[in-house]
């Protein structure tokens, strides 16, 4: 069966509710295997039989490829038994992290809910001890598939770094009803647009926090991992007037896919549809991606860079380094005509699909660094909306 025929057959299977069969067919194509006869008809996934929309993507979890795999390894997920998600399929059985790993002493981690015509989402908000009503920055953190706000907070340790810098950090929670694996639906056209779908919910949470607390409106940022990173890219493209900068870890560009077949192709090959250009000036962006990521190909990091720069002319500086006892990395910094760094691309050598420099207290982390959390917050605080509008 030719690749074009395979894609058509996978699309037909998806529309008929046979998502697992469609994904298996595409994965065999991407591995270069020949199709062994016609695809068997089955009753399909129970969630789809009930009339729900296809979740996202069925893929194996990819543990960080490090020199110390015992610290970062996660059991692989068998295709036939896995849930639909973007890469992160093995953390559902983990015990919830202790609060000692989520927030520093003397701080708060409160709950909230936001609702609009697109639905509702719960979220957790970190309030640093140094907040006394003065305007401070806000960072929105979008978790990966199967993760929770608490798990993501523990793994990234963003709250601990935000405590040092006196920043709010919010963690929207994807609902299982919206996606079986709690993935953000980054590849659906309805969730890639301003004013509707999940982007309107994430923007709504952001604005609700800005109303309820004293947030500096020029220093609001959004970041994510995996499916959450792809959602962060969507937010940068659709709400560039709200977020001063975005952080994308192991993710994909906005517009890289529009359905299941194109999503899996983009993940595995770094290809996909033409990326959607951002409206207005480029949003400052920091990208992290491991060059041994077999869940989301590292070519996607290059794609995000191209989309972020757009038609702007930049000067490029390449820096190479190594974390003591950890990963080597290549950091490429793009500066504009005024000498301001508007984009950073960190390629982490030997790393897989995991948050760089994260804590083992959370899922899908690679403690061998570099420290993506600290570098992201540093990059964020270098940017505000006001200078970008001038």
Buried (B, 14 or more C-beta within 10 A) or exposed (E): BEEEEBBEBBBEBBEBBBBBBBBBBBBBBBEEEEBEEEBEEEEBBEBBEEEBEBBBBBBBBBBBBBEEEEBBBBEEBEBEEBBBBBBBBBBBEBEEBEEEBBBBEEBEBEEBEBEBEBBEBBBBBBBBEBBEEEBBBBBBBBBBBBBBBBBBBBBBBBBBBBBEBBBBBBBBBBEEEBBBBBBBBBBBEEBBBBEBBBBBBBBBBBBBBBEEBEBBBBBBBBBBBBBBBBBBBBBBBBBBEBBBBBBBBBBBBBBBBBBBBBBBBBBBEBBBBEBBBBEEBBBBBBBBBBBBBBBBBBBBBBBBBEBBBEEEEBEEEEEEEEBEEBBBBBBBBBBBEEEEBBBBBBBBBBBBBBBBBBBEBBBBBBBBBBBBBBBBBBBBBBBBBEEBEE
